[in-house]
Amino acid sequence: MAMLGLVYLLIIFIVCFAIVHIFKLALVGFKSLNPKPAPPKEEPKQKPAQKPEPVYYIVEKKRAKRTYGEPKEISFKK
């Protein structure tokens, strides 16, 4: 009985795999029937010479090493 379930599972997988791929191929075929019109060719325009953009550097500030004083003694009243 378990073998029959495995066979049905394999058949369902193959059928679904085939359906998905047939649908994808049909979609590609429909897209190829209506090709996009070619854009009109434009003559390349000469761009004016651009001055180079400035270069910015990120500089990290060095933090001063923090020094701590002697710990204070805290006393609590009983």
VENJOWO-V355726 format. One record per residue. N is the residue number from 1. PSI is psi in whole degrees, 0 to 359 (* if undefined). Layout:
BEGIN
n/psi
N/PSI
N/PSI
END
This chain:
BEGIN
n/psi
1/322
2/326
3/322
4/322
5/321
6/321
7/316
8/319
9/316
10/319
11/316
12/319
13/314
14/318
15/314
16/319
17/316
18/317
19/315
20/316
21/326
22/318
23/317
24/319
25/323
26/321
27/318
28/320
29/318
30/323
31/328
32/343
33/326
34/83
35/150
36/140
37/141
38/136
39/146
40/138
41/130
42/147
43/138
44/129
45/143
46/124
47/144
48/150
49/128
50/139
51/148
52/144
53/148
54/151
55/130
56/137
57/141
58/121
59/125
60/137
61/137
62/128
63/140
64/143
65/130
66/133
67/137
68/145
69/183
70/144
71/144
72/146
73/132
74/129
75/139
76/143
77/140
78/*
END
